[in-house]
Amino acid sequence: MNNPSFNLSNYIVTPLFLLLLISGLIGIITFFFLIRFRETPGVKYWLIWQIATSVWAFTYAFEFAATDIETKIMWSKFSYLGIVYCPVSFFFFSLEFSSSERFLNKKFVIALYSIATFLLISPFTNELHFLHWKSFSINPETNATDYVYGPFFCIIFVFSYLTLMTGIIKV
């Protein structure tokens, strides 16, 4: 693979790109608004959730706008910073906000965030094993990245959805 491009001429500005940038910006503004309330139950996890969603929106915007596959993959890898931390932060937010603090001991919080962090290894090392994405290409009609997913992607998918569902059900 060649090096990703940071040349602005290698990006296509579309309404989706602008919408995602605005979404990420709103997320950052919300983060700074919420800092004042960080002692309120659930807000410290909401802050992490907010930053993770903003990172996800920004990186997806640039992935979608990029015109070469190397740059798209680079942005996709960085989007996993949001992808893996959003569900975990939502889960902890949900537990604390619903007064289910009995599950929020320090070891459990560290363990779940550690698992999320460990899952980041998969996309960032894909070129060594191709177990996250088996292959990828650019759809010429939409400029979207088409992926063929591998088993490591499925592990992240299951972890994320189990964490989200548990946060919704609140054990």
Residue pairs with C-beta under 8 A, 6 or more apart in sequence:
1 69
1 70
1 73
1 127
2 68
2 70
3 70
4 66
4 68
4 70
4 71
4 73
4 74
4 75
5 66
5 68
5 70
5 71
6 71
10 66
10 67
10 68
10 71
11 17
11 62
11 65
11 66
11 67
12 65
12 67
12 143
13 65
14 64
14 65
16 61
16 64
17 61
17 62
17 64
17 65
20 57
20 58
20 60
20 61
20 64
21 57
21 58
21 61
23 54
23 57
24 53
24 54
24 55
24 57
24 58
24 61
25 54
27 50
27 51
27 53
27 54
27 57
28 51
28 54
30 50
31 47
31 50
31 51
31 54
34 43
34 46
34 47
34 50
35 47
37 43
38 44
38 47
41 96
41 97
41 99
42 93
42 94
42 96
42 97
44 96
45 89
45 90
45 92
45 93
45 96
46 89
46 93
48 85
48 89
49 85
49 86
49 89
49 90
49 93
52 81
52 82
52 85
52 86
52 89
53 82
53 86
54 82
55 78
55 79
55 81
55 82
56 79
56 81
56 82
56 83
56 86
57 82
59 75
59 76
59 78
59 79
59 81
59 82
60 75
60 79
62 71
62 75
63 71
63 72
63 75
63 76
63 79
63 145
64 143
64 144
64 145
65 143
66 72
66 75
67 138
67 143
68 138
69 136
69 137
69 138
69 145
72 136
72 138
72 145
73 126
73 133
73 136
73 145
76 123
76 145
77 123
77 124
77 126
80 119
80 120
80 122
80 123
80 124
80 156
81 120
83 156
83 160
84 116
84 117
84 119
84 120
84 156
84 159
84 160
85 113
85 116
86 160
87 116
87 159
87 160
87 161
87 163
87 164
87 167
88 112
88 113
88 115
88 116
88 163
90 163
90 164
90 167
91 112
91 163
91 164
91 166
91 167
92 104
92 109
92 112
92 167
93 167
94 100
94 167
94 168
94 170
95 101
95 103
95 104
95 167
95 170
95 171
96 104
98 170
100 170
100 171
103 171
112 163
115 159
116 159
119 155
119 156
119 159
122 131
122 132
122 152
122 153
122 155
122 156
123 132
123 133
123 152
126 132
126 133
129 152
130 150
131 150
131 151
131 152
132 149
132 150
132 152
132 153
132 156
133 147
133 148
133 149
133 150
133 153
134 148
134 149
134 150
135 147
135 148
136 145
136 146
136 147
136 148
137 145
137 146
138 144
138 145
138 146
139 145
139 146
147 153
